[in-house]
Every structure is written in C-alpha cells, then in structure tokens.
Amino acid sequence: MRVISGKYKSIKLKALEGMTTRPTTDKVKENLFNIIHCRDLKVLDLFGGSGGLGIEALSRGAKHVTFIDGSSAAIKIINDNIKRCKIDKILYSVYRNDYLRALKIFSKKEEKFDLIFLDPPYNKGMLDLVLENLIKLNLLNDDALIVCEYSSDENINYENELLELYKEKKYGTVTIKIFNYWESESE
C-alpha cells in the first residue's frame, strides 16, 4: 500500500495486520481519486484504519483531515503513516473514538466537512446509520461528497432527498458509492 499521487507520492504506508481492517487497494484508491478532488477541502476519514484515504487526500492538497478510529492499534498505524510522510501537524487531527460519539462531538462543535470517507467494517449495516447521522447532525457543507466503500454483498438502504448518487462502481468484492450532499433539495 502506498500514496498514489501528490506531495507524498510513492511513500509506502503500513497496514494493520489481520483481517480487522482492509486497506483500500491501490487500484481502487487511484480510480477513486481520479473521480474526486481534494484541494482545499476539509476531510473526515471516519473509519481511518491505516489512514490511507485521508493521507492520499492530504497528498493531493486537502486543507485538513480528521482521522477517527475506535481501535488503538489503528490509531497507532495512522500516526506512524503520518510520521512516514512527514505531514505538518496543522494539516490533521487523529482521534480514537467511537464513530457515533465522534459525530455527536463534531455536531456540538458545529464542525462541517466537504469530503467524508466511510469505510466501516463490512456487513455490519453501519453505513445507513452513519449517513443518517451526518445529515441529522448537520455535519456536511453544501456540495459535500460522501465516499462509501463497502462489501459488494451489502446494500445501502438509507435515502434522503438531500443526497444524490454521484457515482457507483463495483471492484470485485468491493463497491464504491459516492453521494453528493445539497443543503436544499434541487429543483
């Protein structure tokens, strides 16, 4: 696993051992970042894992990335990977926290994001709950993108008139679905 492009291009990233996390493959990451842009965006990498998606966003010019993961081991790997890339401390925040608790804290602080990466544990039905809370807790700037990576065996059932499907692509056992958020319903 490596940084594909930008400031930290070709730096190899560490991944957690075992099957508890599945880093986004280089092929999927490259295709994803050919679709979305990151420059000057405030990014949330909610299920940070190894930090690969958030670090790629920083490499491509994101303004700030907040990494969240509930696992101490994942937080250690994220911090190690940030250190490998020599990323300036003002460009990121790393927190070990439960994803729902983290969203509620951001809401209380009135934080909003332009780009959100959601790559939760597969087949746990978490994406619907996260999407609902992102909107309910008012955490998205207008025209925000939400990138969902999940098992192709799973479905996202949550619907909201403020979310528009922007792109969907299947990569074998993994599916990427990107939603665009609009503060008011498009006419």
C-alpha positions as CSV (number, residue, x, y, z in Angstrom):
1,M,0.0,0.0,0.0
2,R,1.4,3.4,-1.0
3,V,0.4,7.0,-1.6
4,I,-0.6,7.2,-5.3
5,S,-0.1,10.8,-6.2
6,G,0.7,14.3,-5.0
7,K,3.1,15.6,-2.4
8,Y,3.7,12.2,-0.6
9,K,3.7,10.1,-3.8
10,S,5.2,6.6,-3.6
11,I,5.6,6.6,0.1
12,K,4.8,3.2,1.4
13,L,2.2,3.0,4.2
14,K,1.9,0.4,6.9
15,A,-1.4,-1.5,7.3
16,L,-2.8,-3.3,10.4
17,E,-2.1,-7.0,10.4
18,G,-5.0,-9.4,10.4
19,M,-8.5,-9.1,8.9
20,T,-10.0,-6.5,11.1
21,T,-9.1,-3.7,8.6
22,R,-8.9,-4.0,4.8
23,P,-6.9,-1.1,3.4
24,T,-8.3,0.3,0.1
25,T,-6.3,-1.3,-2.7
26,D,-4.0,1.0,-4.8
27,K,-6.2,0.3,-7.9
28,V,-9.4,1.3,-6.1
29,K,-7.8,4.3,-4.5
30,E,-6.3,5.5,-7.8
31,N,-9.7,5.2,-9.6
32,L,-11.5,6.9,-6.7
33,F,-9.1,9.9,-6.6
34,N,-9.5,10.3,-10.4
35,I,-13.2,10.9,-9.8
36,I,-13.0,13.2,-6.8
37,H,-10.8,16.3,-6.0
38,C,-9.4,17.2,-2.6
39,R,-7.7,20.5,-3.0
40,D,-8.6,22.9,-0.1
41,L,-11.2,20.6,1.4
42,K,-11.9,19.8,5.0
43,V,-12.0,16.0,5.1
44,L,-13.2,13.4,7.6
45,D,-11.8,9.9,7.4
46,L,-14.3,8.3,9.8
47,F,-13.1,4.7,9.9
48,G,-9.5,5.6,9.5
49,G,-7.9,2.2,9.6
50,S,-4.4,2.8,8.2
51,G,-5.2,6.4,7.3
52,G,-4.6,5.6,3.6
53,L,-7.5,7.6,2.2
54,G,-7.0,10.6,4.4
55,I,-3.3,10.7,3.7
56,E,-4.0,10.4,0.0
57,A,-6.3,13.4,0.3
58,L,-3.6,15.4,2.1
59,S,-1.1,14.4,-0.5
60,R,-3.5,15.9,-3.1
61,G,-4.0,19.2,-1.4
62,A,-6.7,18.8,1.2
63,K,-6.8,21.7,3.7
64,H,-7.2,19.4,6.8
65,V,-8.1,15.8,7.5
66,T,-9.6,14.5,10.7
67,F,-8.9,10.8,11.3
68,I,-11.3,8.8,13.6
69,D,-11.0,5.1,14.5
70,G,-12.2,3.1,17.5
71,S,-9.1,0.9,17.6
72,S,-5.9,1.8,19.5
73,A,-3.9,-0.3,17.0
74,A,-5.4,1.6,14.0
75,I,-4.6,5.0,15.7
76,K,-1.0,3.9,16.1
77,I,-0.8,2.9,12.4
78,I,-2.4,6.2,11.3
79,N,0.1,8.1,13.4
80,D,3.0,6.0,12.1
81,N,1.9,6.6,8.5
82,I,1.6,10.3,9.1
83,K,5.1,10.4,10.5
84,R,6.4,8.4,7.5
85,C,5.0,11.1,5.2
86,K,6.3,14.0,7.4
87,I,2.9,15.7,7.3
88,D,2.7,19.1,9.1
89,K,0.7,18.9,12.3
90,I,-1.6,21.7,11.3
91,L,-3.0,19.6,8.5
92,Y,-4.5,16.8,10.5
93,S,-6.2,15.6,13.7
94,V,-6.3,12.0,14.9
95,Y,-8.8,10.8,17.5
96,R,-9.5,7.4,19.0
97,N,-13.3,7.3,19.4
98,D,-16.5,5.5,18.6
99,Y,-17.8,6.8,15.2
100,L,-21.2,7.8,16.5
101,R,-19.8,9.6,19.6
102,A,-17.3,11.4,17.3
103,L,-20.1,12.6,15.0
104,K,-22.0,14.0,18.0
105,I,-18.9,15.8,19.3
106,F,-18.4,17.4,15.8
107,S,-22.1,18.5,15.8
108,K,-21.7,20.1,19.3
109,K,-18.6,21.9,17.9
110,E,-20.6,22.9,14.8
111,E,-17.9,21.4,12.6
112,K,-18.7,20.6,8.9
113,F,-16.9,18.7,6.3
114,D,-16.5,18.9,2.5
115,L,-15.4,15.3,1.9
116,I,-16.1,12.2,4.0
117,F,-14.6,8.8,3.7
118,L,-16.7,5.9,5.1
119,D,-15.1,2.5,5.0
120,P,-16.6,0.8,8.0
121,P,-16.3,-2.9,8.9
122,Y,-18.1,-4.8,6.2
123,N,-21.6,-6.4,6.6
124,K,-22.4,-4.7,9.8
125,G,-25.1,-2.3,8.4
126,M,-23.2,0.8,9.7
127,L,-23.4,2.9,6.5
128,D,-27.1,3.6,6.8
129,L,-26.7,4.8,10.4
130,V,-23.7,7.0,9.5
131,L,-25.4,8.6,6.5
132,E,-28.5,9.4,8.6
133,N,-26.4,10.9,11.4
134,L,-24.2,13.0,9.0
135,I,-27.4,14.7,7.8
136,K,-29.3,14.8,11.1
137,L,-26.3,16.3,13.0
138,N,-25.7,18.9,10.2
139,L,-22.1,17.9,9.6
140,L,-21.9,18.5,5.8
141,N,-21.1,21.6,3.9
142,D,-23.2,22.3,0.8
143,D,-21.9,20.2,-2.2
144,A,-20.0,17.8,0.1
145,L,-19.1,14.4,-1.2
146,I,-19.5,11.2,0.9
147,V,-17.4,8.3,-0.3
148,C,-18.7,4.9,0.9
149,E,-16.6,1.8,0.5
150,Y,-18.4,-1.5,1.3
151,S,-18.7,-5.2,0.5
152,S,-20.5,-5.8,-2.8
153,D,-22.7,-8.2,-0.8
154,E,-24.1,-5.3,1.2
155,N,-26.6,-2.6,0.3
156,I,-27.0,1.0,1.3
157,N,-30.7,1.5,2.0
158,Y,-30.7,5.0,3.5
159,E,-32.4,7.6,1.3
160,N,-32.7,11.3,1.8
161,E,-33.7,14.0,-0.7
162,L,-30.5,15.9,0.2
163,L,-28.3,13.1,-1.0
164,E,-27.8,12.5,-4.7
165,L,-25.9,9.5,-6.1
166,Y,-22.9,10.9,-7.9
167,K,-21.1,7.7,-8.9
168,E,-21.2,4.0,-8.2
169,K,-18.5,1.5,-9.2
170,K,-18.0,-2.2,-8.3
171,Y,-14.5,-3.6,-8.0
172,G,-15.0,-7.3,-7.5
173,T,-15.9,-7.8,-3.8
174,V,-15.8,-4.1,-3.1
175,T,-18.2,-1.3,-4.2
176,I,-17.6,2.4,-4.0
177,K,-20.7,4.7,-3.9
178,I,-20.2,8.5,-3.9
179,F,-23.0,10.7,-2.8
180,N,-23.3,14.5,-3.3
181,Y,-25.0,16.4,-0.5
182,W,-27.1,19.5,-1.2
183,E,-28.3,21.7,1.7
184,S,-31.6,22.3,-0.1
185,E,-33.4,20.0,-2.4
186,S,-32.5,20.5,-6.1
187,E,-35.3,21.6,-8.3
